[in-house]
């Protein structure tokens, strides 16, 4: 019997089996079109855990029938990168065609990332890097300029529900079992849009759900709590707790925000990483409802770099409480997103000759004011 976890057993074997990421691999997806033309740029796949970054890289290489090499930035170094590049640069099958997948590429140092530049520039390898961190901060600009950045989205609830149904129908270990999926709300919450966590939690629940298995919210919560891992800043728990921290501040709950901050602090999380997350939230979720929030978060990031550990935890706590208690407005975030969407749709419209005409053109000629709906 296959001992692999359910998530591994359900890993898509073809692009058509990929759930979600329609903007990339759907019928009109940008990667689907590139693959149809036999083209594959070097790329960075940016998204949260469990949304298909590794799977997508493998399927892309298989679709183009290219050799596939995989490294993890956690336990690989420059020597490993150079070995792959030397092999890919040889004659015959590997010549200018190998795909090098680097998981957690944001964990590579500048020197390690530098070692990729020549091979990517010459086309000796096609790089696919996967990261859960913003590439603008974590990938060096020289490498970033040689790659396309594609963002993968967390899976929506209906997509997660489809995955559950597919697993019960097709998995060899589940399809013949009379599983009663009585409640799914807790499964959805526990997954956080992560397909891997959803499927593996579901499998644990099936094993704990009796015979025949009956899946309820109470059972899911019991299983999740009994299997909760200690905070691991190198693993998935890291992303779960960071997400909970941000959601607590966004939801104006200072008590929860400080609790999740304490979990990160006790786990040895990088203080600059925490401060950077708060800086993003100060603009994205608070914005002009309280402009001082951005100043507070910026000062916090500078202060923790000056003060160091352990006193910086106090500064982080002060800022977290302030951000959680601040009024919220995402108008700036929504405005730039809407404006970018309009630019992508309408293309390079001409610029009027005078400032007054520029404003008039946006209001009247392009009709953007009603579309953007930016509130002063």
Secondary structure, DSSP 4 states (H G I P E B T S, - for coil): ---S-HHHHT--SSGGG--S-HHHHSTT-HHHHHHHTT----EEEE--TTSSHHHHHHHHHHHTT--EEEEETTT--HHHHHHHHHHHTSSGGGTTTEEEEEETGGGS-HHHHHHHHHHHHHTSEEEEEEESS-HHHHS-HHHHTTSEEEEPPPPPHHHHHHHHHHHHHH-TTTTTS--EE---HHHHHHHTT-HHHHHHHHHHHHHHSTTTTEE-HHHHHHHHHHTPPPP-TTSHHHHHHHHHHHHHHHTT-HHHHHHHHHHHHHTT--HHHHHHHHHHHIIIIIGGGSTHHHHHHHHHHHHHHHH-TTTHHHHHHHHHHHHHHS----HHHHHHHHHHHHHHHH-SPPPPSSHHHHHHIIIIIS-HHHHH----
